[in-house]
Amino acid sequence: HVQLVESGGGLVQPGGSLRLSCAVHGYTLSGICMGWFRQAPGREREGVAQISRARGTTTYADSVAGRFTISQDKTKDTVYLQMNSLKSEDSAVYYCAADTYGLAYGGNWNRQSKYNYWGQGTQVTVS
């Protein structure tokens, strides 16, 4: 049974930073892609960033490129999202997701349906 546990959300002022963590339990990170999504009230869930376990390649949404950094610690089976220069529009519930079938590659990186495991979400409020 795969479980994703996010942590690190909270309240921060505009311009500030937060680091989100996603611990993967029950599955090694090897061979999968991990993504971060977010959903603000009244809006659809959107892809924020993705990292591939094997190659370490990363992809970002245009809205966060240059401000957010996704990374992984293979020894801890944990993925991080470092968020800098936060804006009010970054406020949302942030979700960690795992693709264990290898479907979320290329242009599918931000498609929710390509990820088969999800965390419970962590609230980020920039105000």
N, C-alpha and C positions, 0 to 999 in steps of 0.2 A: 504494500500500500504506500503510494507516494504522497507525501505531505509537504506543502510549501508554507513556510512561516515567515511573514514579513515583520519587520520592526523598524523603528527609527523615525516614524512620522511625528508631527507635532506642529506647533505654532511658531512661525518665524516672521521677522519683519522683511519687507521688500529689500532686495539686495543681499539678503543673508543666505546661509547655506544649510543644507541638511544632507545626511547620508542615510539612505534606506538600505536595509539588508534583507536578503531572502535566503533562509536556510532550507536546504533540500534534505528531506528525511525519507529513507526507504528506497533511494535510487541514487546511483552515482551520476555525477554530472557528465560523465564520459559519453560522447556521442549524441548529445542533445543540444538544442538551442534554448536559451532562457530569454524571456522578454519581460519588459516592464510596460504596463499599460496604465492609463489613468481615466477616471470618469468624474467629471464635474456635474453638479446638479443640473438636470434638464438637458444634458448633452450626452452624446454617444461615447462609449468607451473608445479610446484612441491609443494607438501604439506610440510609445515614447522611445524605447531603445531595445536593442537585441544584441546578444553575444552568443557566438557559437563556441561550444566547449572545446571541440577538437582544434579549430584553427585560431580561436580567439578573435575572430573578426567581429567588428561591431557595426551597427547601423543605428542611425538616429532620425527622429522626426525633425523636419526643418525648424520647428518651433523651439526645439531645445538644443540643437546642434551648437557646439561651442560653449554651452553652459553646463550641460549634464555629461557625466561620464559613467558608462557601465563597465564593470570589471568583475573578475571572479577570483576566488581563492579555491583552487582545486583541492587543497589539503583539507579544507573545511566544508567543501561542497556548499559554498555560499556565493551568492551573487550580490553585488552592490550597485547602487545608483547614487553617485555623488552629484548633488544638485547645487549649483552655485548661481549667484546673481538672480535669485528667485524673484518672480514677479507675481502680482496678485492673480494673474490668469493661470498660474501654475497650481493654484489651489484645487485639490481634487482628492478623491480616494485613489491611491496607487496600488496596483495589483501586480504581483509577480506571477509569471506563467511559464510552463515548461512544455516543450514539444519533444516527446520521446520517439516520435515516428519519422522525424526528419522531413516534415512537411512545410515548415515555416522558413523556407529559404528564399533568397532573392526577393522578388516582388511580393511574396506572401508573408514577409516578416512581420507585418503589422495586422494581419488578419486573425481575428480572435479564434475563428473556427479551426485554425491550424495548430492550436495549442490544446493539449488534452488534460493538463493539470493547472489548477489555479489556487492562489493563496486567498486568504480571507480579506485582504486589503488593509491598508493603513492610511489614515487621514493626514493630509498635508494642507495646512492653512497658512497662506501668506497674507499678512495684514499688519 
